[in-house]
Amino acid sequence: MSYLTVITLDDAKLHLRVDHTASDAEITRMISSALSFLERRTNIIVYDRQQTYYYLNSCVNVYDGPINTVVSSTSHTQSDFGSYSRFTDYSGAKSIDLTVGHLLPANVPAEIIDAALEMIDYWYYKNDGRANTMLIPESVQQVIDTIKRYVI
């Protein structure tokens, strides 16, 4: 899976009301950028992939989610705390490999999709006079603040 299976080029073009192909590469890049940005800001991973996490003092807190499978460890214990999971391993392991992220595009929260489409719209039309001086739209920041998997 990839970002383009979560939001297809056709879906983004429909949202932008674009029917030509001259901007396909630009829109494709914006899809990846928007979803990657939202993943980093929320720790909600939109498509499944394997990640390595490193233990510190025999434990690691994993804020990425959802967690699907443990790939590399058999001697760990896992504790879930709602917004993160703690993996503990006293066997001397240095890291743990996990498969994290949504297995199906349909399972990605609608808020993530809507926020990504809003960011793509904002970036695509930024030069037509509608843009303001903000890095991302305020409504996208509100979504991030509401659904992020950690608290600062």
Secondary structure, DSSP 8 states (H G I E B T S, - for coil): --HHHHS-HHHHHHHHT---STTHHHHHHHHHHHHHHHHHHH-B-SS-EEEEEE-BTTEEEE--B-EEEE-S-SS-EEEE-SS-EEEE--S---EEEEEES-SSGGGS-HHHHHHHHHHHHHHHTGGGT---S-SS-HHHHHHHHHH-S---
